[in-house]
């Protein structure tokens, strides 16, 4: 991560959390990835970052004492995924990236079709602006108060990020102790990674630590935009190891192996930042509450 880019986003970061760590460059995702298909039950992970043992349970209907970052079962995940597949009318600036550094990597485009959705539209298209992005943050605030929803999305693969305290996870010899806005623990925090150039050129639609909904293997989980990819070339489609292992519990997911198929939907609510984001950990309950609220608004706007 270049310091110039870091300086550019300081005004945005300061409104959400106090920064205590510098931005750092992202490593090149491993080319040694395998194609996985998976099904089955979700796995659990334990968060001890707060000093006491608490379970982060990824299953949507768990009866355990832990909290979940899975979407509410009432959400039409299949319908939203299908809508994401077809919403390709508004490619965003600086929004095209390969899924890896391989010469035959899939090229992925980030779309802004859902940046100006109204909460009551029949199919989402009737209330969209012709512009690819809101002109400023006050536009987003006005739409939010009126019940509107704003998100951009892309469909990519899922490389694995092990930065933070778990930087030396299996298969990850070149991990880094910091993430872009702190030192999030990749084994305990559900976060995803966005290419640095996109974040620089689209600051008006993306806040650090913004909410995201990830659809993988027919399931939806919530996370935050917690890290950036500043490689050359920059790649797209990456999430913390917690997200990878939760999405694909029957596959071998580690620092060297992710999910290679470009069939994971990333929906980013760039104006929405959950409360309780710390340097190493986040409030998973707050993440889920905000996630369910925003996704249900999106579902309504899409007429699902």
Backbone as a ProteinNet text record, in pm:
[ID]
protein_1_A
[PRIMARY]
XXXXXXXXXXXXXXXXXXXXXXXXXXXXXXXXXXXXXXXXXXXXXXXXXXXXXXXXXXXXXXXXXXXXXXXXXXXXXXXXXXXXXXXXXXXXXXXXXXXXXXXXXXXXXXXXXXXXXXXXXXXXXXXXXXXXXXXXXXXXXXXXXXXXXXXXXXXXXXXXXXXXXXXXXXXXXXXXXXXXXXXXXXXXXXXXXXXXXXXXXXXXXXXXXXXXXXXXXXXXXXXXXXXXXXXXXXXXXXXXXXXXXXXXXXXXXXXXXXXXXXXXXXXXXXXXXXXXXXXXXXXXXXXXXXXXXXXXXXXXXXXX
[TERTIARY]
83.9	0	87.8	65	145.9	96.4	187.4	151	60.3	74.9	-11.1	-156	-178.6	-315.5	-367.5	-279.4	-318.4	-362.9	-289.6	-322.4	-456.6	-486.3	-609.1	-733.3	-722.3	-842.5	-850	-752	-752	-881	-934.9	-1058.7	-1173.4	-1179.7	-1287.8	-1268	-1145.5	-1118.2	-1144.1	-1109.1	-1117.6	-1257.9	-1358.6	-1496.5	-1547.8	-1472.5	-1519.6	-1434.4	-1304.8	-1220.5	-1088.9	-1018.1	-885.8	-782.9	-699.8	-598.9	-473.9	-415.4	-292	-186.3	-211.9	-114.4	-104.2	13.2	31.1	-27.4	-51	-93.3	27.6	4.9	114.9	81.8	180	152.6	104	18.5	-30.6	64.1	70.8	154.7	81.7	157.2	98.1	28.7	-101.4	-169.5	-97	-97.9	-28.4	-86.4	-1.6	-48.6	-83.1	-46.6	-71.9	-206.7	-315.6	-448.8	-520.4	-618.3	-691.3	-837.1	-903.5	-1045.1	-1120.5	-1209.9	-1285	-1433.6	-1509.6	-1653.3	-1685.3	-1780.9	-1807	-1953	-1992	-2126.7	-2118.8	-2220	-2221.4	-2241.1	-2215.5	-2239.2	-2124.3	-2153.2	-2052.5	-1964.7	-1846.3	-1752.2	-1751.6	-1701.1	-1694.7	-1551.3	-1536.5	-1404.9	-1415.8	-1308.2	-1313.4	-1238.8	-1304.9	-1246.9	-1204	-1073.9	-1022.4	-956.3	-981.7	-915	-953.6	-1071	-1112.7	-1061.9	-994.8	-941.9	-1025.2	-1145.6	-1229.8	-1272.3	-1295.7	-1331.9	-1475.6	-1495.8	-1629.3	-1628.8	-1733.8	-1738.7	-1798	-1729.7	-1786.6	-1845.4	-1977.4	-2045.5	-2096.3	-2053.8	-2090.3	-2220	-2282.3	-2405.7	-2524	-2615.9	-2724.3	-2830.9	-2837.3	-2944.7	-2891	-2773.5	-2709.9	-2784.9	-2787.6	-2845.5	-2737.2	-2612.4	-2503	-2504.9	-2417.4	-2412.6	-2337.4	-2277.1	-2199.8	-2286.8	-2222.9	-2293.6	-2249.8	-2331.7	-2309.8	-2287.2	-2207.6	-2196.6	-2262.1	-2351.3	-2430.4	-2555.9	-2605.2	-2727.2	-2848.4	-2950.2	-3074.7	-3132.7	-3186.3	-3238.6	-3351.9	-3418.9	-3529.6	-3483.6	-3356.2	-3303.9	-3296.7	-3340.3	-3342.4	-3203.1	-3115.1	-2976.2	-2967.1	-3040.6	-3035.4	-3085.7	-3189.7	-3242.1	-3144.7	-3078.6	-2981.2	-2860.6	-2819.1	-2705.2	-2739.2	-2858.8	-2900.3	-2907	-2953.4	-2958.8	-2819	-2725.2	-2586.7	-2527	-2561.2	-2510.3	-2558.8	-2679.4	-2738.3	-2720.1	-2684.2	-2669.9	-2532.3	-2521.7	-2393.7	-2402.5	-2489.4	-2510.1	-2423.2	-2359.3	-2283.1	-2145.1	-2051.7	-1914.8	-1854.1	-1785	-1729.5	-1588.2	-1547.9	-1412.6	-1306.9	-1198.9	-1088	-1139.8	-1235.8	-1303.3	-1280.3	-1176.7	-1151.2	-1017.2	-1020.7	-900.1	-901.1	-782.7	-775.3	-792.5	-831.5	-847.6	-713.9	-608.5	-475.4	-371.9	-245.9	-138.2	-109.8	-181.3	-162.2	-202.3	-135.9	-163.6	-303.4	-359.9	-492.7	-601.1	-574	-669.6	-797.6	-907.9	-1036.1	-1034.9	-1087.1	-1097.1	-1232.5	-1231.9	-1353.7	-1380.5	-1507.4	-1548.7	-1633.6	-1609.1	-1690.4	-1801.5	-1925.5	-2041.5	-2111	-2166.8	-2236.7	-2384.7	-2446	-2589.3	-2675.9	-2627.1	-2708.2	-2668.1	-2595	-2549.1	-2660.8	-2766.8	-2874	-3010.1	-3024.6	-3152.4	-3244	-3371.7	-3472.2	-3531.6	-3579.3	-3627.2	-3756	-3831.4	-3962.6	-3974.1	-3864.5	-3874.1	-3914.7	-3974	-4022.7	-3910	-3808.8	-3700	-3563.5	-3560.9	-3433.5	-3393.5	-3436.7	-3389.9	-3461.8	-3586.7	-3665.8	-3615.5	-3539.8	-3493.2	-3342.9	-3276.5	-3133.2	-3102	-2995.6	-2945	-2864.5	-2853.3	-2770.9	-2622.9	-2589.6	-2448.8	-2395	-2265	-2204.8	-2180.9	-2182	-2156.3	-2217.9	-2253.8	-2302.9	-2196.5	-2240.8	-2143.2	-2068.1	-2130.4	-2061.3	-2129	-2067.9	-2119.2	-2255.3	-2288.9	-2419.2	-2530.6	-2502.1	-2600.7	-2632.5	-2529.6	-2549.8	-2629.5	-2598	-2668.8	-2816.6	-2845.6	-2984.2	-3062.9	-3001.5	-3071.7	-3091.8	-2993.1	-3005.2	-3122	-3137.6	-3245.8	-3380.6	-3382.4	-3506.9	-3537.2	-3457.2	-3481.7	-3418.7	-3327.1	-3261.1	-3145.9	-3091.9	-2978.6	-2874.3	-2748.3	-2639.6	-2533.4	-2500.5	-2398.2	-2338.5	-2212.6	-2154.1	-2120.3	-2094.3	-2076.5	-1985.9	-1932.7	-1856	-1860.1	-1829.6	-1826.3	-1686.8	-1620.5	-1480.3	-1454.1	-1327.4	-1286.8	-1263.8	-1197.1	-1163.3	-1023.5	-926.4	-794.1	-799.4	-697.1	-698.2	-595.4	-642	-557.4	-534.2	-407.9	-373.7	-298.1	-316	-243.7	-295.9	-224.2	-260.7	-190.1	-242.6	-178.1	-159	-241	-230	-150.4	-54	17.6	93	129.7	206	119	-3.4	-90.5	-31.3	-78.4	-25.9	-29.1	84.1	92.5	109.4	138.3	147.2	277.4	389.7	519.1	547.4	468.3	498	389.6	323.9	219	272.9	183	220.3	141.7	202.2	140.6	29	21.3	-78.6	-174.1	-295.2	-389.4	-403.4	-480.5	-478.2	-522.2	-611.8	-664.1	-639.7	-546.9	-516.5	-436.2	-473	-407.3	-514.1	-611.7	-721.8	-670.6	-726	-686.7	-766.1	-697.8	-765.2	-831.4	-789.8	-850.1	-973.3	-999.4	-1111.2	-1205.5	-1162.1	-1243.2	-1282.2	-1410.5	-1452.1	-1431.2	-1330.3	-1307	-1271.4	-1284.8	-1251.3	-1156.3	-1095.7	-988.8	-1033.5	-1001.4	-1036.9	-909.7	-897.2	-779.3	-757.8	-633.9	-598.9	-639.7	-614.2	-644.9	-793.9	-877.9	-1021.8	-1057.8	-997.6	-1030.7	-986.1	-874.6	-824.4	-915.3	-967.6	-1045.1	-1194.8	-1237.3	-1380.4	-1405.2	-1331.9	-1344.3	-1482.6	-1554.5	-1686.8	-1792.3	-1759.7	-1857.7	-1804	-1689.3	-1629.1	-1557.4	-1604	-1540.4	-1453.3	-1343.5	-1266.9	-1354.7	-1337.9	-1413.7	-1561.7	-1595.9	-1735.4	-1790.5	-1920.5	-1992.6	-1991.8	-1982.5	-1998.3	-2077.1	-2146.5	-2215	-2150.8	-2110.3	-2041.3	-2129.3	-2157.7	-2237.4	-2142.9	-2135.2	-2043.4	-2110.3	-2104.6	-2161.1	-2306.7	-2382.7	-2524.2	-2557.6	-2457.7	-2478.6	-2430.8	-2481.9	-2440.3	-2381.5	-2265.9	-2200.6	-2163	-2148.6	-2111.9	-1965.7	-1906.4	-1769.1	-1746.9	-1626.4	-1592.1	-1478.6	-1473.9	-1362.3	-1242.9	-1155.9	-1051.1	-910	-892.2	-756.4	-760.8	-644.1	-632.1	-525.2	-541.7	-442.5	-369.2	-241	-159.9	-52.1	-73.3	26.4	32.7	128.2	138.9	147.7	42.2	-86.9	-171.8	-261.5	-355.4	-456.3	-488.4	-585.3	-709.2	-818.5	-945.7	-995.7	-1075.7	-1130.4	-1043.6	-1057.1	-973.2	-1046.4	-1031.7	-1096.3	-1012.2	-1043.1	-969.4	-989.4	-895.3	-902.9	-1029	-1077.7	-1202.7	-1317.8	-1326.2	-1432.3	-1416.6	-1294	-1270.9	-1308.6	-1268.3	-1297.4	-1444.3	-1511.6	-1654.3	-1734	-1694	-1763.5	-1748.8	-1630	-1599.7	-1541.5	-1624	-1573.5	-1523.9	-1564.9	-1523.5	-1400.4	-1348.9	-1229.7	-1108.7	-991	-866.9	-836.6	-867.3	-846.2	-736.6	-629.9	-521	-452.9	-338.3	-270.5	-225	-218.2	-173.3	-285.5	-399.2	-509.1	-639	-702.9	-831.5	-935	-1038.1	-1145.3	-1124.2	-1090.1	-1043.2	-1154.6	-1270.9	-1379	-1429.7	-1451.2	-1500.7	-1653.1	-1702.1	-1845.8	-1888.4	-1804.8	-1834.9	-1876.6	-1994.6	-2043.9	-2003.6	-1948.7	-1911.3	-1999.1	-2081.7	-2170	-2124.5	-2083.2	-2019.8	-2109.8	-2152.2	-2231.8	-2133.6	-2076.5	-1959.8	-1980.2	-2104.3	-2133.7	-2160.2	-2177.2	-2218.6	-2100.3	-2067.7	-1959.2	-2017.8	-2004.1	-2060.2	-1988.1	-2058.4	-1995.4	-1906.2	-1816	-1734.9	-1616.8	-1567.3	-1448.8	-1324.8	-1245.2	-1124	-999.4	-886	-760.2	-739.2	-779.5	-761	-889.9	-996.9	-1123.1	-1238	-1356.8	-1475.7	-1591.8	-1698.7	-1820.9	-1902.9	-1898.9	-1966.6	-2117.7	-2173.4	-2317.8	-2361.2	-2282.6	-2314.2	-2301.9	-2202.6	-2185.6	-2308.6	-2357	-2472.8	-2598.4	-2617.4	-2735.7	-2739.7	-2626.9	-2620.9	-2634.3	-2569.2	-2576.7	-2718.2	-2791.4	-2929.4	-3015.3	-2994.9	-3072.4	-3048	-2921	-2887.1	-2927.6	-2905.3	-2939.2	-3090.2	-3165.3	-3310.6	-3360.2	-3295.3	-3329.1	-3296.2	-3180.7	-3144.3	-3244.6	-3279.6	-3375.9	-3508.1	-3554.6	-3678.4	-3667	-3553.7	-3532.1	-3527	-3480.7	-3473	-3605.2	-3702.9	-3831.8	-3832.2	-3744.2	-3733.5	-3813.8
-117.9	0	123.3	215.6	336.2	438.2	516.6	613.9	722.2	752.7	853.9	811.4	684.7	633	637.4	606.9	609.2	749.2	850.5	987	1029.1	977.9	1016.5	969.9	861.5	808	840.8	917.5	949.2	1018.7	1118.7	1183.4	1085.9	983.9	886.4	794.3	749.4	656.5	721.3	847	913.4	921.7	915.1	922.3	791	685.2	553.6	486.1	509.3	447.8	521.9	507.3	569.2	475.9	529.3	445.4	440.8	317.8	306.6	232	200.2	120.5	171	163.5	209.3	110.1	160.1	69.4	-7.4	-127.5	-210.7	-271.1	-300.4	-360.4	-502.7	-542.9	-679.4	-768.4	-893.4	-987.9	-1040	-1097	-1159.7	-1287.4	-1305.3	-1428.9	-1548.4	-1658.1	-1777.7	-1831.5	-1869.6	-1930	-2075.8	-2130	-2270.4	-2287	-2263.1	-2274.8	-2387.4	-2448	-2558.7	-2522.6	-2586	-2567.1	-2656.7	-2597.3	-2674.4	-2656.3	-2762.5	-2752	-2812.6	-2754.8	-2803.4	-2794.5	-2870	-2866.8	-2920.3	-2896.5	-2953.2	-2847.2	-2883	-2791.7	-2695.6	-2586.3	-2484.3	-2521.3	-2460.2	-2486.9	-2372.8	-2399.4	-2297.9	-2253.7	-2129.6	-2077.2	-2004.7	-2002.7	-1942.7	-1810.8	-1707	-1574.2	-1550.1	-1539.4	-1509.7	-1373.9	-1293.3	-1163.9	-1069.3	-1086.1	-994.2	-1032.6	-1147.2	-1189.8	-1298.4	-1321	-1428.7	-1514.2	-1640.9	-1731.6	-1708.5	-1684.2	-1671.5	-1735.4	-1805.1	-1878.7	-1795.3	-1788.4	-1728.8	-1843.3	-1853.5	-1964.8	-1920.4	-1988.1	-1947.2	-2008.7	-2096.7	-2159.4	-2066.9	-2056.8	-1959.8	-1995	-2120.5	-2159.1	-2223.1	-2180.5	-2241.1	-2209.6	-2305.5	-2284.5	-2268.2	-2252.1	-2238.8	-2100	-2079	-1949.9	-1845.5	-1883.2	-1788.8	-1705.7	-1611.2	-1527.4	-1564.7	-1529.9	-1575.2	-1458.7	-1478.5	-1378.7	-1428.2	-1527.7	-1575.5	-1491.6	-1481.4	-1406.1	-1476.5	-1397.8	-1452.4	-1553.2	-1665.3	-1769.3	-1721.3	-1612.1	-1562	-1491.4	-1458.7	-1385.9	-1477.8	-1425.9	-1501	-1496.9	-1581.5	-1580.2	-1615.1	-1716	-1757.1	-1645.9	-1575.8	-1466.7	-1351.6	-1317.1	-1207.5	-1245.7	-1370.9	-1416.4	-1407.7	-1452.2	-1445.1	-1300.7	-1210.8	-1069.4	-1012.8	-1055.9	-1009.8	-1057.4	-1177.7	-1230.9	-1151.5	-1097.6	-1028.4	-877.3	-820.2	-674.9	-631.7	-605.5	-571.9	-448	-355.7	-238.7	-119.9	-120.4	-2.8	-41	-71.7	-100.5	23.3	4.3	116.7	151.6	276.6	318.4	238.9	207.1	130.8	3.8	-63	-175.8	-310.4	-325.9	-453.7	-511.3	-637.6	-700.2	-850.1	-911.2	-1056.5	-1123.5	-1249.7	-1323.2	-1369.1	-1363.6	-1401	-1339.8	-1366.3	-1317.4	-1412.9	-1524.1	-1619.4	-1556	-1595.7	-1537	-1569.5	-1681.8	-1721.4	-1693.4	-1602.2	-1572.4	-1510.2	-1537.7	-1478.5	-1328.9	-1248.4	-1104.2	-1072.6	-996.2	-966	-816	-779.7	-639	-608.3	-494.3	-446.4	-358.9	-383.3	-313.5	-227.7	-116.2	-24	-13	-116.2	-112.2	-87.2	-125.6	-115	3.6	97.8	210	306.6	311.9	409.5	342.1	231.5	160.9	224.5	229.8	272	150.7	165.6	51.7	-7.4	68.3	17.2	-17.8	-25.1	-52.3	-195.9	-219	-352.4	-447.1	-395.6	-483.7	-421	-303.7	-237.9	-141.4	-165.1	-82.4	50.7	60.1	179.9	299.9	278.3	389.9	410.3	346.5	364.3	492	557.6	672.3	624.4	709.2	674.2	691	761.1	778.7	652.8	629.9	507.8	514.1	636	647.1	775.3	779	901.9	1009.8	1137.1	1244.8	1274.7	1253	1278.1	1201.4	1206.6	1128.2	1176.4	1305.8	1354.7	1291.7	1257.6	1186.6	1052.4	982	852.1	868.4	971.7	993.6	1022.4	1101.7	1135.2	1012.2	927.7	806.8	712.1	704	615.2	657.2	789.5	837.3	815.6	805.4	784	636	549.8	406.4	343	416	361.5	272.6	197.7	110.6	135.1	125	148.2	41.4	-25.7	-130.7	-146.7	-189.3	-234.2	-381.7	-449.5	-594.5	-647.2	-766.5	-838.7	-986.5	-1069.2	-1214.2	-1262.6	-1326.4	-1365.8	-1497.6	-1532.1	-1650.8	-1610.7	-1694.8	-1657.8	-1707	-1617.5	-1642.9	-1622.1	-1669	-1665.6	-1567	-1480.9	-1382.6	-1426.7	-1433	-1473.1	-1363.4	-1240.1	-1131.1	-1107	-1022.2	-996.4	-1093.7	-1114	-1203.3	-1345.9	-1389.3	-1525.6	-1527.9	-1436.2	-1418.7	-1543.2	-1629.9	-1749.5	-1874.4	-1861	-1977.7	-2076.4	-2200	-2305.2	-2262.3	-2279.8	-2247	-2099.9	-2018.7	-1874.2	-1820.1	-1845.5	-1805.3	-1656	-1582	-1440.2	-1349.1	-1393.2	-1311.9	-1184.5	-1091.2	-963.3	-941.2	-874.1	-857.6	-754.2	-671.2	-565.3	-585.6	-534.4	-520.1	-370.9	-333.8	-195	-91.8	-129.3	-32.6	-74.3	-164.6	-211.9	-340.1	-436.1	-567.1	-672.6	-679.8	-773.4	-916.7	-998.4	-1138.5	-1218.3	-1266.3	-1334.9	-1464.4	-1521	-1645	-1620.6	-1494.1	-1462.2	-1355.7	-1283.5	-1174.7	-1205.2	-1200.9	-1218.6	-1088	-1086.6	-967.9	-1007.7	-912.6	-935.9	-827	-849.2	-764.1	-702.8	-576.6	-506.1	-447.2	-448.5	-391.3	-244.3	-210.1	-76.1	33.9	14	118.4	151.2	48.4	73	157.7	128.4	203.5	349.3	373.1	509	591.8	530.3	603.6	602.7	533.9	527.5	553.8	650.3	680.1	732.6	788.4	843.2	735	609.5	501.8	391.6	414.1	307.5	362.6	321.8	358.1	242.2	268.9	161.4	83	-47.5	-137.2	-146	-111.9	-115.7	-258.1	-266.4	-393.4	-460.8	-592.3	-669.5	-796	-843.4	-972.9	-1062	-1180.4	-1273.5	-1395.6	-1426.9	-1545.6	-1651.3	-1763.3	-1869.5	-2004	-2092.8	-2226.6	-2222.9	-2125.3	-2115.2	-2054.8	-2003.8	-1944.6	-1799	-1720.8	-1581.1	-1554.7	-1488.8	-1449.3	-1302.1	-1239.9	-1099	-1082	-974.1	-941.3	-793	-748	-608.4	-598.1	-484.6	-453.6	-416.1	-514	-494.5	-488	-511.3	-511.5	-475.8	-437.9	-399.1	-482.9	-500.7	-570.9	-467.5	-449.7	-351.8	-414.3	-540.2	-609.6	-555	-600	-568.7	-699.3	-739.3	-670.1	-695.1	-603.9	-623.1	-730.8	-816.5	-923.5	-899.8	-963.6	-948	-1084.3	-1085.9	-1210.8	-1267.8	-1215.3	-1260.2	-1230.2	-1319.4	-1301.4	-1366	-1333.1	-1390.4	-1541.5	-1609.4	-1754.8	-1800.2	-1720	-1754.2	-1761.5	-1664.2	-1665.2	-1784.8	-1809.9	-1921.4	-2055.5	-2079.1	-2207.4	-2220.6	-2108.2	-2111.8	-2135.2	-2069.6	-2088.2	-2229.9	-2286.7	-2416.4	-2511.9	-2557	-2637.1	-2774.5	-2825.7	-2960.1	-2958.5	-2841.2	-2828.1	-2800.4	-2823	-2788.5	-2642.1	-2557.3	-2413.5	-2370.2	-2312.9	-2260.8	-2146.9	-2106.3	-1992.4	-2013	-2137.1	-2166.5	-2214.8	-2246.9	-2301.9	-2231	-2178.3	-2113.4	-2179.2	-2105.9	-2154.9	-2090	-2170	-2117.9	-2075.7	-2134.3	-2101.9	-1959.5	-1885.6	-1748.2	-1750.3	-1798.3	-1810.3	-1756.9	-1673.7	-1614.3	-1468.8	-1434	-1296.3	-1213.4	-1096.2	-1000.5	-876.4	-846.8	-730.7	-635	-516.6	-423.5	-301.9	-282.4	-166.6	-60.8	11.8	95	207.9	250.7	358.7	308	177.3	118.8	53.1	101.5	46.4	-1.4	-128.7	-176.6	-117.7	-107.3	-60.1	-170.7	-132.1	-230.6	-284.7	-211.6	-255.6	-211.1	-307.1	-276	-299	-293.4	-313.2	-458	-551.8	-694.5	-770.1	-728.3	-801	-705.5	-761.5	-680.7	-738.7	-659.9	-705.2	-782.7	-914.7	-997.1	-977.9	-960.8	-940.5	-812.5	-705.1	-579.2	-594.9	-670.6	-698.2	-767	-869.2	-943.6	-856.9	-778.2	-692.1	-595.4	-528.3	-435	-509.1	-625.6	-703	-743.5	-796.9	-838.1	-718.7	-604.6	-485.2	-440.7	-431.9	-384.5	-483.4	-610.6	-709.3	-720.6	-708.9	-712.6	-590.6	-474.9	-356.2	-378.7	-440.2	-472.6	-569	-671.2	-770.4	-703.3	-612.4	-540.8	-453.2	-383.6	-296.8	-375.7	-498.7	-584.5	-654.8	-636.9	-699.5	-848.4	-896.4	-1040.2	-1081.6
0	0	0	-94	-101.8	-0.9	56.4	158.2	102	-26.9	-88	-81.9	-110.5	-104.4	37.6	131.4	273	314.7	271.3	307.7	249.2	131.1	64	136.1	211.4	276	424	477.3	620.4	663.1	584.1	630.1	645.4	559.8	569.4	687.5	705.8	815.6	950	961.9	1091.5	1144.2	1056.5	1103.3	1156.1	1142.5	1183.9	1290.8	1291.5	1392.9	1397.9	1509.2	1524.1	1466.4	1379.5	1315.6	1400.4	1410.9	1486.2	1411.4	1283.2	1209.6	1067.8	1004.1	866.6	769.8	647.3	542.3	491.6	444.9	400.2	266.5	181.9	51.5	65.8	-26.2	-26.3	-104.3	-63	-133.3	-256.7	-347	-463.7	-422.7	-459.4	-422.9	-480.6	-408.8	-453.1	-581.9	-674.5	-798.7	-777.8	-662	-633	-565.3	-644.5	-591.8	-663.2	-597	-655.3	-671.2	-768	-789.3	-693.7	-613.5	-516.9	-539.7	-521.9	-506.8	-373.1	-303.4	-170.4	-135.7	-35.9	18.1	158.6	236.1	369.8	474.2	597.8	708.5	724.3	793.7	816	934	937.4	1045.8	1144.4	1264.3	1368.5	1390.8	1435.2	1469.5	1601	1678.6	1811.6	1814.7	1867.8	1877.9	2021.9	2042.1	2175.8	2180.1	2076	2068.3	2179.2	2240.4	2344	2481.4	2490.1	2618.3	2682.6	2631.2	2681	2565.4	2589	2482.4	2438.7	2310.1	2253.7	2117.3	2084	1958.6	1847.5	1734.6	1614.9	1534.4	1533.9	1469.4	1333.9	1228.9	1093.8	1045.6	1120	1072.8	1094.3	995.7	1004.4	1106.4	1152	1242.2	1370.4	1412.3	1528.6	1657	1749	1880	1986.3	1946	2041.1	2102.1	2199.9	2267.9	2188.2	2078.1	1999.4	1907.6	1836.8	1741.2	1601.6	1503.5	1367.1	1273.2	1169	1063	934.5	948.1	835.2	820.8	696.7	671.3	731.5	761.2	813.1	713.1	761.4	670.4	581.2	618.8	537.7	411.8	401.9	285.9	164.2	52.3	-73.9	-137.5	-88.8	-134.8	-283.7	-326.7	-466.8	-558	-514.8	-596.4	-608.7	-498.2	-501.3	-586.9	-577.4	-658.6	-807.1	-843.5	-984	-1031.2	-944	-980.1	-1000.7	-918	-933	-1064.5	-1103.5	-1229.4	-1350.1	-1340.3	-1455.7	-1453.1	-1337.1	-1325.5	-1374.2	-1502	-1563.9	-1652.3	-1615.8	-1699.6	-1666.5	-1547.6	-1504.1	-1452.9	-1543.2	-1498.2	-1433.6	-1322	-1248.7	-1295.6	-1279.7	-1319	-1243.9	-1312.1	-1252.9	-1189.6	-1254.3	-1193.6	-1258.6	-1339.9	-1407.4	-1361.9	-1309.7	-1254.8	-1282.3	-1292	-1305.5	-1169.2	-1170.3	-1044.6	-987.5	-1066.9	-1018.7	-1111.5	-1082.3	-1168.7	-1283	-1291.2	-1400.5	-1533.2	-1639.9	-1771.3	-1821.9	-1776.9	-1822.4	-1718.5	-1627.7	-1521.6	-1576.3	-1509.7	-1545.6	-1516	-1608.1	-1586.5	-1524.4	-1417.3	-1342	-1345.9	-1363.8	-1365.8	-1242.1	-1180.8	-1069.4	-1126.2	-1082.1	-1136.1	-1031.2	-1077.5	-988.6	-1014.8	-1072.6	-1103.2	-980.1	-862.3	-740.4	-652.9	-707.6	-626.1	-589.6	-669.2	-645.7	-649.2	-580.5	-575.4	-471.8	-504.5	-408.2	-341.1	-218.5	-141.3	-193.8	-274.2	-314.6	-460.8	-535.3	-678.4	-702.9	-817.9	-851.2	-885.2	-955.9	-995.6	-977.3	-917.8	-892.5	-1000.6	-1124.7	-1234.8	-1243.1	-1195.4	-1215.4	-1137.5	-1031.3	-950.5	-958.8	-1051.6	-1065.1	-1141	-1098.5	-1171.9	-1290.6	-1393	-1508.3	-1479.7	-1372.6	-1338.5	-1274	-1288.5	-1236.9	-1087.2	-1027.7	-884.6	-831.2	-701.9	-640.8	-648.7	-655.7	-670.9	-542.9	-426.3	-300.6	-188.5	-69	42.4	88.7	68.6	111.8	30.3	-96.4	-177.7	-115.7	-68.7	-5.3	123.9	203.6	328.6	303.2	199.2	167.6	127.7	45.8	3	120.3	209.6	324.8	412.7	434.9	520	453.8	321.6	248.3	229.2	285.5	273.9	151.9	86.2	-31.7	10.7	-85.7	-58.7	-165.9	-129.4	-224.5	-207.7	-317.5	-314.1	-452.9	-456.4	-582.5	-566.9	-676.6	-667	-777.3	-752.9	-853.6	-819.7	-917.7	-897.8	-933.9	-840.2	-858.8	-786.1	-775.7	-700.2	-554.8	-478.3	-341.4	-306.3	-317.7	-263.3	-112.5	-42.8	102.8	156.6	246.6	312.3	457	497.5	634.7	707.6	666.3	731.8	873.2	947.3	1085.3	1178.2	1298.1	1395.8	1346.5	1248.8	1196.2	1065.3	1051.8	925.4	880	971.6	935.7	934.1	885	875.3	774.1	777.9	690.3	544.2	475.3	334	305.1	405.8	386.8	444	378.6	434	425.6	345.2	323.9	380.3	486.4	546.5	609.4	636	694.2	823	918.6	1049.6	1050.9	948	942.2	825.8	842.7	732.6	704.8	605.7	558.8	661.4	751.5	847.1	992.2	1013.5	1146.7	1139.4	1221.5	1221.7	1247.8	1158.8	1174.7	1174.1	1260.1	1269.7	1166.7	1063.2	952.7	995.6	1107.1	1154.9	1241	1275.7	1363.3	1309.1	1207	1152.3	1007.7	976.6	837.1	759.3	675.2	593.9	451.3	361	221.1	174	57.8	6.5	-126.3	-147.9	-271.1	-332.6	-466	-530	-492.2	-467.8	-420.2	-517.6	-646.4	-743.8	-744.2	-731.3	-726.3	-605.8	-490.8	-370.2	-382.5	-449.5	-467.2	-556	-661.7	-760.5	-733.1	-629.3	-597.8	-449.4	-394.8	-252.1	-215.4	-312.6	-282.1	-261.3	-289.9	-270	-178.7	-115.7	-36.1	85.8	203.5	329.6	377.8	445.9	509	606	608.9	696.5	659.6	534.3	491.3	492.4	511.1	513.6	376.9	377.2	254.6	280.7	178.1	183.7	78.1	118.3	29.7	9.4	-115.8	-148.2	-203.4	-132	-169.6	-145.4	-242.7	-229.2	-184	-237.3	-206.9	-72.9	-0.2	131	129.9	224.4	235.4	373.8	375.2	499.1	490.3	605.8	611.2	651.3	604.9	639.3	620	642.7	620.7	519	452.9	363.3	451.1	477.7	575.6	521.9	391.3	338.7	190.5	136.5	-3.4	-71.9	-201.1	-281.6	-365.6	-338.5	-410.4	-495.2	-535.9	-616.1	-758.5	-833.8	-976.1	-1054.2	-1124.8	-1132.8	-1009.2	-982.3	-871.8	-910.5	-815	-839.3	-754.8	-795	-725.3	-679.9	-572.9	-521.7	-411.9	-289.8	-178.4	-48.2	48.7	178.2	286.6	410.2	523.3	527.5	590.6	597.3	671.1	765.2	832.5	733.1	643.5	542.5	449.8	403	311.2	370.8	493.8	556.9	594.7	618.4	647.3	519.8	411.8	283.4	230.9	244	182.6	287.2	381.6	494	454.3	339.9	298.5	209.2	179.7	96.6	184.2	129.1	198.6	169.4	265.9	250.2	345.6	291.1	374.4	301.2	349.8	289.9	147.3	103.4	-32.5	-123.8	-66.8	-145.6	-112.9	-218	-201.8	-290.1	-322.7	-411.1	-547	-646.2	-774.5	-869.1	-857.9	-950.5	-925.8	-1033.6	-1022	-1011.1	-895.7	-873.9	-737.8	-678.5	-547.3	-569	-518.8	-532.7	-412.3	-438.4	-334.1	-353	-254.2	-258.7	-149.4	-187.4	-93.5	-72.2	51.6	90.9	140.6	46.4	74.4	171.9	194.2	287.3	428.2	443.1	569.8	642.1	760	840.9	973.2	1007	1133.1	1253.2	1363.7	1486.9	1543.5	1631.1	1700.4	1623.2	1523.9	1450.4	1526.9	1572.1	1645.4	1562.4	1626.5	1555.9	1514	1598.3	1571.2	1549	1615.5	1609.9	1580.5	1556.5	1533.1	1613.5	1624.9	1691	1588.2	1594.3	1495.6	1501.5	1621.2	1634	1563.2	1578.7	1511.3	1360	1317.5	1174.1	1118.5	1186.1	1138.3	1136.7	1240.4	1246.1	1129.1	1103.2	991	858.7	849.5	725.8	691.4	788.3	761.9	720.9	786.1	753.5	610.5	571.3	437.5	328.3	352.3	250.5	232.9	340.7	327.8	250.2	269.3	191.1	43.3	17.6	-120.9	-181.1	-106.8	-155	-191.4	-106.3	-134	-258.2	-270.9	-386.6	-516.9	-508.1	-627	-655.8	-567.7	-587.1	-564.7	-475.4	-450.7	-327.4
[MASK]
++++++++++++++++++++++++++++++++++++++++++++++++++++++++++++++++++++++++++++++++++++++++++++++++++++++++++++++++++++++++++++++++++++++++++++++++++++++++++++++++++++++++++++++++++++++++++++++++++++++++++++++++++++++++++++++++++++++++++++++++++++++++++++++++++++++++++++++++++++++++++++++++++++++++++++++++

